[in-house]
Every structure is written in structure tokens, then in C-alpha cells.
Amino acid sequence: ALMLFGGALAIVVYVWFDTGAGPLTWWQAAGEHSAAHAQPGWFSFDPTKRITIGTALIAGFFWQICTHCSDQVVLQRYASTPSLAAARNSYLTNVAAVLAITSLLGISGLGLLYYYLQHPDRLPPGLTPTTAGDKLMPHFYATQLPVGFGGLILANFPSASIGPVRSLGPPRSAWMVQGRPTIRSACRRFATILRQAA
């Protein structure tokens, strides 16, 4: 989480100091560059329209439902809480973190757009700030940040994805050590391990 927030914040701080302009200026420049940046559509059935406010809300709703009902990491977090109140607090903490990182990533995206509108020569040949899309952030990390800092952030992405896989180890170990116990006792042991880990 520290690297996720730190990496997005690094973009905001770097662009702010490098250009001398802040998020309000970035927003105005994005609106001047493309009206869709300043006034996204509310909803559209046109499949070629990349995003609207309505489709973002629908996608967010289903993402939350799917994540909180089937994601192994989230379910472990809820299973390890001692009470319903603690589970509720865990969920509210997650909501606050998601809103914070979504806002920070949105601001960093505006910053990247503004930065490369001001410095199109710093993009790879043949790319513009709008055609580069998701390539802007890794390119920025690799070329604009001090040596080592961008690599640290980029190396965090694969290491963060290993965390959920690694957390499968304790339940599997408990199952093997106890000689393949019954499902009920395995569930009790799994719950105990989760509580001890928390």
C-alpha cells in the first residue's frame, strides 16, 4: 500500500514542482485538450465510447460485489476479525482506502497528461499523451524519476501480486501436518491460523 500511494504521490509532487502548476491548472488543460476530459458523458450504449460516469459506477458496483464475495484475500480479512463490528470497520477502512487511492490516481493521471502536453518531446516517438494511454505511467517512472526510484516502484507491482498466492501457504501446511483432517476441524484450524496471523 505504501508503494502504491507513494508511487502515485511521486507523480503528483514531481509534476507539480517541475511545471509549477497544480491540479486545477491540470484540469483546465485537460478540458482544453479534449472536452471529454472536462465533461465525461453520463451514459452511453455505444460500445466504442471508452467510459462514462454511469458505466464507471456500474463497473465499480459489480467489482465491489465480486471482490467482497469471492476474493480470497478479502474473505481471509473478514474471517480473521473477532466480531461483526470489527468486520464492518475493516470494510469501512477499505472503502476509505479505495476512495483515497482512486482520487490520488485520478490526480496523478491529470498530472501525467499535463506533463506530457507540456513536454511532448519526452514521449517515445510516435506517441501522444492521449494515444499512449496506460503506457504513460511506466514510461514516466522509467524516464523522469531519479535512477532507482522508478525501478523500485515498478518492481513493487509483481511483488504485490505474489502476496495473495503466498498467503495460501499456512492453510495448506496445516492440512498436510495434521494428516488431512476432516473438513470441520480443518476449518477450525484455518480460522485459528487467521486469527494468529492478524
ROSE-4610 file (N, C-alpha, C; in Angstrom, 1 decimal, always signed):
// ROSE-4610
residu = [A/A/A/L/L/L/M/M/M/L/L/L/F/F/F/G/G/G/G/G/G/A/A/A/L/L/L/A/A/A/I/I/I/V/V/V/V/V/V/Y/Y/Y/V/V/V/W/W/W/F/F/F/D/D/D/T/T/T/G/G/G/A/A/A/G/G/G/P/P/P/L/L/L/T/T/T/W/W/W/W/W/W/Q/Q/Q/A/A/A/A/A/A/G/G/G/E/E/E/H/H/H/S/S/S/A/A/A/A/A/A/H/H/H/A/A/A/Q/Q/Q/P/P/P/G/G/G/W/W/W/F/F/F/S/S/S/F/F/F/D/D/D/P/P/P/T/T/T/K/K/K/R/R/R/I/I/I/T/T/T/I/I/I/G/G/G/T/T/T/A/A/A/L/L/L/I/I/I/A/A/A/G/G/G/F/F/F/F/F/F/W/W/W/Q/Q/Q/I/I/I/C/C/C/T/T/T/H/H/H/C/C/C/S/S/S/D/D/D/Q/Q/Q/V/V/V/V/V/V/L/L/L/Q/Q/Q/R/R/R/Y/Y/Y/A/A/A/S/S/S/T/T/T/P/P/P/S/S/S/L/L/L/A/A/A/A/A/A/A/A/A/R/R/R/N/N/N/S/S/S/Y/Y/Y/L/L/L/T/T/T/N/N/N/V/V/V/A/A/A/A/A/A/V/V/V/L/L/L/A/A/A/I/I/I/T/T/T/S/S/S/L/L/L/L/L/L/G/G/G/I/I/I/S/S/S/G/G/G/L/L/L/G/G/G/L/L/L/L/L/L/Y/Y/Y/Y/Y/Y/Y/Y/Y/L/L/L/Q/Q/Q/H/H/H/P/P/P/D/D/D/R/R/R/L/L/L/P/P/P/P/P/P/G/G/G/L/L/L/T/T/T/P/P/P/T/T/T/T/T/T/A/A/A/G/G/G/D/D/D/K/K/K/L/L/L/M/M/M/P/P/P/H/H/H/F/F/F/Y/Y/Y/A/A/A/T/T/T/Q/Q/Q/L/L/L/P/P/P/V/V/V/G/G/G/F/F/F/G/G/G/G/G/G/L/L/L/I/I/I/L/L/L/A/A/A/N/N/N/F/F/F/P/P/P/S/S/S/A/A/A/S/S/S/I/I/I/G/G/G/P/P/P/V/V/V/R/R/R/S/S/S/L/L/L/G/G/G/P/P/P/P/P/P/R/R/R/S/S/S/A/A/A/W/W/W/M/M/M/V/V/V/Q/Q/Q/G/G/G/R/R/R/P/P/P/T/T/T/I/I/I/R/R/R/S/S/S/A/A/A/C/C/C/R/R/R/R/R/R/F/F/F/A/A/A/T/T/T/I/I/I/L/L/L/R/R/R/Q/Q/Q/A/A/A/A/A/A]
num = [1/1/1/2/2/2/3/3/3/4/4/4/5/5/5/6/6/6/7/7/7/8/8/8/9/9/9/10/10/10/11/11/11/12/12/12/13/13/13/14/14/14/15/15/15/16/16/16/17/17/17/18/18/18/19/19/19/20/20/20/21/21/21/22/22/22/23/23/23/24/24/24/25/25/25/26/26/26/27/27/27/28/28/28/29/29/29/30/30/30/31/31/31/32/32/32/33/33/33/34/34/34/35/35/35/36/36/36/37/37/37/38/38/38/39/39/39/40/40/40/41/41/41/42/42/42/43/43/43/44/44/44/45/45/45/46/46/46/47/47/47/48/48/48/49/49/49/50/50/50/51/51/51/52/52/52/53/53/53/54/54/54/55/55/55/56/56/56/57/57/57/58/58/58/59/59/59/60/60/60/61/61/61/62/62/62/63/63/63/64/64/64/65/65/65/66/66/66/67/67/67/68/68/68/69/69/69/70/70/70/71/71/71/72/72/72/73/73/73/74/74/74/75/75/75/76/76/76/77/77/77/78/78/78/79/79/79/80/80/80/81/81/81/82/82/82/83/83/83/84/84/84/85/85/85/86/86/86/87/87/87/88/88/88/89/89/89/90/90/90/91/91/91/92/92/92/93/93/93/94/94/94/95/95/95/96/96/96/97/97/97/98/98/98/99/99/99/100/100/100/101/101/101/102/102/102/103/103/103/104/104/104/105/105/105/106/106/106/107/107/107/108/108/108/109/109/109/110/110/110/111/111/111/112/112/112/113/113/113/114/114/114/115/115/115/116/116/116/117/117/117/118/118/118/119/119/119/120/120/120/121/121/121/122/122/122/123/123/123/124/124/124/125/125/125/126/126/126/127/127/127/128/128/128/129/129/129/130/130/130/131/131/131/132/132/132/133/133/133/134/134/134/135/135/135/136/136/136/137/137/137/138/138/138/139/139/139/140/140/140/141/141/141/142/142/142/143/143/143/144/144/144/145/145/145/146/146/146/147/147/147/148/148/148/149/149/149/150/150/150/151/151/151/152/152/152/153/153/153/154/154/154/155/155/155/156/156/156/157/157/157/158/158/158/159/159/159/160/160/160/161/161/161/162/162/162/163/163/163/164/164/164/165/165/165/166/166/166/167/167/167/168/168/168/169/169/169/170/170/170/171/171/171/172/172/172/173/173/173/174/174/174/175/175/175/176/176/176/177/177/177/178/178/178/179/179/179/180/180/180/181/181/181/182/182/182/183/183/183/184/184/184/185/185/185/186/186/186/187/187/187/188/188/188/189/189/189/190/190/190/191/191/191/192/192/192/193/193/193/194/194/194/195/195/195/196/196/196/197/197/197/198/198/198]
x = [+0.8/+0.0/+0.9/+2.0/+2.9/+3.4/+3.8/+4.4/+3.3/+2.1/+1.0/+0.7/+0.5/+0.2/+1.5/+2.6/+3.9/+4.2/+3.9/+4.2/+3.3/+2.0/+1.0/+1.4/+1.7/+2.1/+3.4/+4.3/+5.5/+5.3/+4.3/+3.9/+3.4/+2.4/+1.8/+2.9/+3.7/+4.7/+5.7/+6.2/+7.2/+6.6/+5.4/+4.8/+4.5/+4.1/+3.7/+5.0/+6.1/+7.3/+8.0/+7.9/+8.6/+7.9/+6.5/+5.8/+5.4/+5.3/+4.9/+3.4/+2.7/+1.2/+0.6/-0.6/-1.2/-2.4/-3.2/-4.3/-5.4/-5.7/-6.7/-6.2/-5.0/-4.4/-4.4/-4.1/-4.1/-5.5/-6.5/-7.9/-8.3/-7.9/-8.2/-7.5/-6.2/-5.5/-6.1/-6.6/-7.2/-8.5/-9.3/-10.5/-10.3/-9.2/-8.8/-8.3/-7.7/-7.1/-8.3/-9.2/-10.4/-11.6/-12.7/-13.9/-14.3/-14.0/-14.4/-13.7/-12.5/-11.8/-12.5/-13.1/-13.7/-15.2/-15.8/-17.3/-17.5/-17.2/-17.5/-19.0/-19.4/-20.8/-21.4/-22.7/-23.3/-23.5/-24.0/-24.2/-24.3/-23.9/-24.0/-24.0/-24.9/-24.9/-23.9/-23.2/-22.2/-21.0/-20.7/-19.5/-18.2/-18.1/-16.8/-16.5/-17.5/-17.2/-16.5/-15.3/-14.5/-15.1/-15.5/-16.0/-17.0/-18.0/-18.9/-19.1/-19.7/-19.9/-20.8/-21.8/-22.7/-22.0/-21.2/-20.5/-19.5/-18.8/-17.9/-18.6/-19.7/-20.5/-20.9/-21.4/-21.9/-20.7/-19.6/-18.4/-17.9/-17.9/-17.4/-18.3/-19.6/-20.6/-20.3/-20.3/-20.0/-18.6/-17.7/-16.3/-16.3/-17.0/-17.1/-17.8/-18.9/-19.7/-18.8/-18.2/-17.4/-16.2/-15.5/-14.3/-14.7/-15.7/-16.1/-16.8/-17.2/-17.8/-17.0/-15.9/-15.1/-13.6/-13.1/-11.6/-11.1/-10.1/-9.5/-8.9/-8.2/-7.6/-8.7/-9.7/-10.8/-11.5/-11.8/-12.5/-11.7/-10.3/-9.5/-9.5/-9.5/-9.6/-10.9/-12.0/-13.3/-13.3/-12.8/-12.8/-11.9/-10.9/-10.0/-10.4/-11.5/-12.0/-12.8/-12.6/-13.3/-14.8/-15.3/-16.7/-17.3/-18.6/-19.2/-18.8/-18.6/-18.2/-16.8/-15.9/-14.6/-14.6/-15.4/-15.5/-16.1/-17.0/-17.6/-16.5/-15.7/-14.7/-13.6/-13.3/-12.4/-12.9/-14.2/-14.8/-14.8/-15.1/-15.1/-13.7/-12.7/-11.3/-11.0/-11.4/-11.2/-11.9/-13.1/-13.8/-13.0/-12.5/-11.7/-10.4/-9.8/-8.6/-8.8/-9.9/-10.2/-10.6/-11.3/-11.6/-10.3/-9.5/-8.2/-7.3/-7.1/-6.2/-6.8/-8.2/-8.8/-8.7/-8.8/-8.7/-7.2/-6.3/-4.9/-4.4/-4.9/-4.6/-5.2/-6.4/-7.0/-6.2/-5.8/-5.0/-3.6/-3.0/-1.7/-1.9/-3.1/-3.4/-3.5/-4.2/-4.2/-2.9/-2.0/-0.7/+0.1/+0.0/+0.8/+0.3/-1.0/-1.5/-0.9/-1.0/-0.5/+1.0/+1.7/+3.2/+3.6/+2.9/+3.3/+2.7/+1.7/+1.2/+2.2/+2.8/+3.9/+5.2/+5.5/+6.8/+6.5/+5.9/+5.7/+7.0/+8.1/+9.3/+9.9/+9.3/+9.8/+9.0/+8.1/+7.4/+8.1/+7.9/+8.6/+8.1/+8.9/+8.4/+7.1/+6.3/+5.0/+3.9/+4.1/+3.1/+2.7/+1.5/+1.0/+0.4/+0.2/-0.3/-1.7/-2.5/-3.8/-3.6/-2.7/-2.6/-1.8/-0.9/-0.1/-0.9/-1.9/-2.8/-2.1/-2.3/-1.7/-0.2/+0.4/+1.9/+2.6/+1.8/+2.4/+3.0/+2.3/+2.8/+4.1/+4.2/+5.5/+6.6/+6.3/+7.3/+7.8/+6.9/+7.2/+8.2/+7.8/+8.6/+10.0/+10.1/+11.4/+12.3/+11.7/+12.5/+12.6/+11.6/+11.6/+12.1/+11.8/+12.2/+13.6/+14.2/+15.6/+15.9/+17.2/+17.6/+17.3/+16.7/+16.4/+15.0/+14.5/+13.2/+12.1/+12.2/+11.2/+11.2/+12.5/+12.6/+12.0/+12.2/+11.6/+10.1/+9.5/+8.0/+7.6/+8.2/+7.8/+8.1/+9.1/+9.3/+8.3/+7.6/+6.6/+5.4/+5.1/+3.9/+3.8/+4.9/+4.8/+4.9/+5.7/+5.8/+4.5/+3.7/+2.4/+1.4/+1.6/+0.6/+1.0/+2.2/+2.5/+1.9/+1.6/+1.1/-0.1/-1.2/-2.3/-2.0/-1.1/-0.7/+0.1/+1.0/+1.8/+1.0/-0.1/-1.0/-1.7/-1.7/-2.3/-1.4/-0.2/+0.7/+0.3/-0.1/-0.5/-1.6/-2.7/-3.8/-3.4/-2.6/-2.1/-1.2/-0.3/+0.6/-0.1/-1.1/-1.9/-2.6/-3.1/-3.8/-2.9/-1.6/-0.7/-0.1/+0.2/+0.7/-0.2/-1.5/-2.5/-3.0/-2.4/-2.8/-4.2/-4.5/-5.7/-6.9/-7.1/-8.2/-9.6/-10.6/-11.9/-12.1/-13.1/-13.4/-13.6/-14.4/-14.8/-13.5/-12.7/-11.5/-10.5/-10.5/-9.6/-10.1/-11.4/-11.9/-11.6/-11.7/-11.4/-9.9/-9.0/-7.6/-7.3/-7.9/-7.7/-8.1/-9.3/-9.7/-8.7/-8.2/-7.2/-5.9/-5.5/-4.3/-4.5/-5.7/-6.0/-6.0/-6.6/-6.6/-5.2/-4.4/-3.0/-2.2/-2.5/-1.7/-2.2/-3.4/-3.9/-3.4]
y = [-1.2/+0.0/+1.3/+1.2/+2.3/+2.7/+1.6/+1.9/+2.3/+1.8/+2.2/+3.7/+4.1/+5.5/+6.4/+5.9/+6.6/+6.8/+5.8/+5.9/+7.0/+7.0/+7.9/+9.3/+9.4/+10.7/+11.3/+10.4/+10.8/+11.5/+11.0/+11.7/+13.1/+13.2/+14.5/+15.5/+15.1/+16.0/+16.4/+15.4/+15.7/+16.7/+16.4/+17.2/+18.6/+18.7/+20.0/+20.8/+20.3/+21.1/+21.3/+20.4/+20.5/+21.6/+21.6/+22.5/+23.8/+23.7/+24.9/+25.1/+24.1/+24.2/+23.1/+23.3/+22.3/+21.7/+20.9/+20.1/+21.0/+22.2/+23.0/+23.4/+23.7/+24.0/+22.8/+21.6/+20.4/+20.1/+20.3/+20.0/+21.0/+22.2/+23.2/+22.8/+22.4/+22.0/+20.7/+19.8/+18.6/+18.9/+19.8/+20.3/+21.0/+21.8/+22.4/+21.4/+20.4/+19.4/+18.5/+18.2/+17.4/+17.6/+17.9/+18.2/+17.0/+15.8/+14.6/+14.5/+15.1/+15.1/+16.0/+17.1/+18.0/+17.7/+17.1/+16.8/+15.4/+14.3/+13.0/+12.7/+11.9/+11.6/+10.8/+11.0/+10.3/+8.8/+8.5/+7.1/+7.0/+5.8/+5.6/+4.1/+3.7/+2.3/+2.1/+3.1/+3.0/+2.2/+1.0/+0.2/+0.9/+1.8/+2.4/+3.6/+4.0/+5.1/+4.4/+4.8/+4.1/+4.1/+5.3/+5.3/+6.5/+6.2/+7.3/+7.2/+8.1/+8.1/+6.9/+6.7/+5.6/+4.2/+4.0/+2.7/+2.6/+3.6/+3.6/+3.2/+3.7/+3.4/+1.9/+1.5/+0.1/-0.9/-0.6/-1.4/-1.4/-0.3/-0.2/-1.0/-1.0/-1.7/-3.2/-3.7/-5.1/-5.6/-4.7/-5.0/-5.2/-4.3/-4.5/-5.7/-6.0/-7.2/-8.5/-8.5/-9.7/-9.8/-8.7/-8.8/-9.2/-8.6/-8.9/-10.2/-10.9/-12.2/-13.3/-13.1/-14.2/-14.1/-12.9/-12.7/-13.3/-14.2/-15.0/-14.0/-13.0/-12.1/-11.3/-10.9/-10.1/-11.1/-12.3/-13.2/-13.6/-13.7/-14.0/-12.9/-11.7/-10.5/-10.5/-10.8/-10.9/-12.1/-13.2/-14.4/-14.3/-13.4/-13.2/-12.2/-11.5/-10.5/-11.2/-10.6/-11.3/-11.0/-10.0/-9.7/-9.1/-8.9/-8.2/-6.8/-6.1/-4.7/-4.6/-5.5/-5.4/-5.6/-6.6/-6.8/-5.5/-4.9/-3.6/-2.5/-2.4/-1.4/-1.7/-3.0/-3.4/-3.0/-3.2/-2.8/-1.3/-0.5/+0.9/+1.5/+0.8/+1.2/+0.9/-0.2/-0.5/+0.6/+1.0/+2.0/+3.3/+3.7/+4.9/+4.8/+3.7/+3.5/+3.5/+2.9/+2.8/+4.2/+5.0/+6.4/+7.2/+7.0/+7.8/+7.5/+6.2/+5.8/+6.1/+6.0/+6.4/+7.9/+8.7/+10.1/+10.4/+9.8/+10.1/+9.7/+8.5/+8.0/+8.9/+9.4/+10.4/+11.6/+12.2/+13.4/+13.1/+12.0/+11.7/+11.5/+10.9/+10.8/+12.2/+13.1/+14.5/+15.1/+14.9/+15.4/+14.9/+13.5/+13.0/+13.6/+13.7/+14.3/+15.7/+16.5/+17.9/+17.9/+17.0/+17.0/+16.7/+15.7/+15.3/+16.2/+17.0/+18.0/+19.2/+19.4/+20.5/+20.0/+18.7/+18.2/+17.0/+17.2/+16.1/+15.4/+16.1/+15.6/+14.5/+14.4/+13.4/+12.0/+12.0/+10.7/+9.9/+8.6/+7.8/+8.3/+8.1/+8.5/+7.9/+8.7/+8.2/+8.2/+8.5/+8.6/+10.0/+10.2/+11.4/+11.2/+12.2/+11.9/+11.2/+11.3/+10.6/+9.2/+9.0/+7.7/+6.8/+7.3/+6.5/+5.8/+6.4/+5.8/+5.2/+3.9/+3.3/+3.1/+3.5/+3.4/+4.7/+5.7/+6.9/+6.7/+6.0/+5.9/+5.1/+3.9/+3.2/+4.0/+4.6/+5.4/+6.6/+7.2/+8.3/+7.8/+6.7/+6.1/+5.8/+5.2/+4.8/+5.9/+7.0/+8.1/+9.4/+9.7/+11.0/+11.0/+9.9/+9.9/+9.6/+9.9/+9.6/+8.2/+7.9/+6.5/+5.6/+4.5/+3.6/+3.7/+5.0/+5.2/+4.6/+4.8/+4.3/+2.8/+2.2/+0.7/+0.2/+0.9/+0.4/+0.3/+1.4/+1.4/+0.3/+0.2/-0.8/-2.3/-2.5/-3.8/-4.2/-3.2/-3.4/-4.1/-3.8/-4.4/-5.9/-6.6/-8.1/-8.6/-7.9/-8.4/-8.3/-7.3/-7.1/-8.2/-8.7/-9.7/-11.1/-11.2/-12.5/-12.7/-11.6/-11.7/-12.6/-12.5/-13.4/-14.8/-15.1/-16.5/-17.1/-16.2/-16.7/-17.0/-16.2/-16.4/-17.8/-18.5/-19.8/-20.9/-20.5/-21.5/-22.0/-21.2/-21.7/-22.7/-22.4/-23.4/-24.8/-24.7/-25.9/-26.7/-26.0/-26.6/-27.2/-26.5/-27.1/-28.4/-28.4/-29.6/-30.8/-30.5/-31.6/-32.1/-31.2/-31.6/-32.4/-32.0/-32.7/-34.0/-34.4/-35.7/-35.7/-34.6/-34.5/-34.7/-33.7/-33.9/-33.6/-33.8/-33.6/-32.2/-31.9/-30.5/-29.6/-30.1/-29.2/-28.8/-29.8/-29.5/-28.6/-28.9/-28.0/-26.6/-26.4/-25.0/-24.4/-25.1/-24.6/-24.2/-25.1/-24.8/-23.6/-23.5/-22.4/-21.1/-21.0/-19.8/-19.5/-20.5/-20.2/-19.6/-20.1/-19.6/-18.1/-17.9/-16.5/-15.5/-16.0/-15.1/-14.8/-15.9/-15.7/-14.8/-14.9/-14.0/-12.6/-12.3/-10.9/-10.1]
z = [+0.0/+0.0/+0.0/+0.8/+0.8/-0.6/-1.3/-2.6/-3.6/-3.5/-4.3/-4.1/-2.9/-2.6/-2.9/-2.5/-2.8/-4.2/-5.0/-6.5/-7.1/-6.8/-7.3/-6.8/-5.5/-4.9/-5.6/-5.9/-6.6/-7.9/-8.6/-9.9/-9.6/-8.7/-8.4/-7.9/-7.0/-6.5/-7.6/-8.3/-9.4/-10.4/-10.9/-12.0/-11.4/-10.2/-9.6/-9.5/-9.0/-8.9/-10.3/-11.1/-12.4/-13.3/-13.3/-14.1/-13.4/-12.1/-11.3/-11.3/-11.9/-11.9/-11.1/-10.5/-9.7/-10.4/-9.6/-10.2/-10.9/-10.4/-11.1/-12.5/-12.6/-13.9/-14.8/-14.2/-15.0/-15.5/-14.7/-15.1/-16.2/-16.2/-17.2/-18.5/-18.4/-19.6/-20.2/-19.4/-19.9/-20.6/-20.1/-20.7/-22.0/-22.1/-23.4/-24.4/-23.9/-24.9/-25.4/-24.6/-25.1/-24.2/-24.8/-24.0/-23.2/-23.6/-22.9/-21.5/-21.4/-20.1/-19.1/-19.5/-18.6/-18.3/-19.3/-19.2/-19.8/-19.0/-19.5/-19.6/-20.5/-20.7/-19.5/-19.3/-18.2/-18.5/-19.7/-20.0/-21.5/-22.1/-23.5/-23.8/-24.7/-25.2/-26.3/-26.7/-27.8/-27.2/-27.8/-27.2/-27.5/-28.5/-28.8/-27.8/-27.0/-26.0/-24.8/-24.5/-23.6/-22.2/-21.7/-20.3/-20.1/-19.3/-18.9/-17.4/-16.8/-15.4/-15.0/-15.8/-15.5/-15.6/-16.6/-16.7/-15.7/-15.2/-14.1/-12.8/-12.6/-11.4/-11.4/-12.6/-12.7/-12.5/-13.2/-13.0/-11.6/-11.0/-9.6/-8.6/-8.9/-8.0/-8.2/-9.4/-9.6/-9.1/-9.3/-8.8/-7.3/-6.6/-5.1/-4.7/-5.4/-5.0/-5.3/-6.4/-6.8/-5.8/-5.6/-4.7/-3.3/-2.7/-1.3/-1.1/-2.2/-2.1/-2.5/-3.2/-3.7/-3.6/-3.4/-3.3/-2.0/-2.2/-1.1/+0.0/-0.5/+0.5/+1.3/+0.7/+1.4/+2.3/+1.9/+2.7/+3.9/+3.7/+4.9/+5.9/+5.4/+6.3/+7.1/+6.5/+7.2/+8.2/+7.7/+8.6/+9.8/+9.7/+10.8/+11.9/+11.6/+12.5/+13.7/+14.9/+16.0/+16.1/+15.4/+15.6/+14.3/+14.3/+13.1/+13.1/+14.2/+14.3/+13.7/+14.0/+13.5/+12.0/+11.5/+10.1/+9.4/+10.0/+9.4/+9.4/+10.5/+10.5/+9.4/+9.2/+8.1/+6.8/+6.6/+5.3/+5.1/+6.2/+6.1/+5.8/+6.4/+6.2/+4.7/+4.2/+2.7/+1.9/+2.2/+1.4/+1.4/+2.6/+2.7/+1.8/+1.9/+1.1/-0.4/-0.8/-2.2/-2.7/-1.9/-2.4/-2.4/-1.4/-1.4/-2.6/-2.9/-4.0/-5.3/-5.4/-6.7/-7.0/-6.0/-6.1/-6.5/-5.7/-6.0/-7.4/-7.8/-9.2/-10.2/-10.0/-10.9/-11.0/-9.9/-9.9/-10.6/-10.3/-11.0/-12.5/-12.9/-14.3/-15.0/-14.3/-14.8/-14.9/-13.9/-13.8/-15.0/-15.3/-16.4/-17.7/-17.9/-19.1/-19.3/-18.2/-18.3/-18.6/-17.9/-18.0/-19.5/-20.1/-21.4/-22.5/-22.1/-23.0/-23.1/-21.9/-21.8/-22.4/-22.3/-22.8/-23.8/-24.9/-25.8/-26.3/-26.3/-26.7/-25.8/-24.6/-23.7/-23.8/-24.8/-25.1/-26.1/-26.1/-27.2/-28.5/-29.6/-30.9/-31.4/-31.9/-32.5/-31.5/-30.2/-29.2/-28.8/-28.5/-28.0/-26.6/-25.7/-24.4/-24.4/-25.4/-25.5/-26.1/-27.0/-27.6/-26.8/-25.9/-25.1/-24.0/-23.5/-22.5/-21.3/-21.1/-19.9/-20.0/-21.1/-21.2/-20.5/-20.2/-19.7/-18.3/-17.4/-16.1/-16.0/-16.6/-16.5/-17.3/-18.4/-19.1/-18.2/-17.5/-16.6/-15.5/-14.9/-13.8/-14.4/-15.6/-16.1/-16.6/-17.0/-17.7/-16.9/-16.0/-15.4/-13.9/-13.2/-11.8/-11.6/-10.5/-10.3/-10.4/-10.8/-11.0/-9.8/-10.0/-8.9/-8.3/-8.3/-7.7/-8.5/-9.8/-10.7/-10.7/-10.7/-10.6/-9.4/-8.3/-7.0/-7.1/-7.7/-7.8/-8.8/-10.0/-10.9/-10.4/-9.6/-9.0/-8.0/-7.5/-6.5/-7.1/-8.3/-9.0/-8.9/-9.4/-9.4/-7.9/-7.1/-5.7/-5.0/-5.3/-4.6/-5.1/-6.3/-6.8/-6.2/-5.7/-5.1/-3.7/-3.0/-1.7/-1.5/-2.3/-2.1/-2.4/-3.3/-3.5/-2.3/-1.8/-0.7/+0.6/+0.7/+1.9/+1.9/+0.8/+0.7/+1.5/+1.8/+2.4/+3.8/+4.8/+6.1/+6.1/+5.4/+5.4/+4.8/+3.7/+3.0/+4.0/+4.7/+5.6/+6.8/+7.3/+8.4/+8.0/+6.8/+6.2/+6.1/+5.6/+5.5/+6.8/+7.7/+9.0/+9.8/+9.8/+10.6/+10.0/+8.9/+8.3/+7.6/+6.9/+6.2/+7.1/+8.0/+9.0/+8.3/+9.0/+8.4/+8.1/+7.3/+6.8/+8.0/+8.9/+10.1/+10.9/+11.2/+12.0/+11.2/+9.9/+9.0/+9.0/+9.0/+9.0/+10.3/+11.5/+12.8/+12.8/+12.3/+12.3/+11.4/+10.3/+9.4/+10.0/+10.7/+11.4/+12.5/+13.2/+14.3/+13.7/+12.6/+11.9/+11.5/+10.9/+10.5/+11.7/+12.8/+14.0/+14.5/+14.5/+15.0/+14.1/+12.8/+11.8/+11.9/+12.3/+12.4/+13.6]
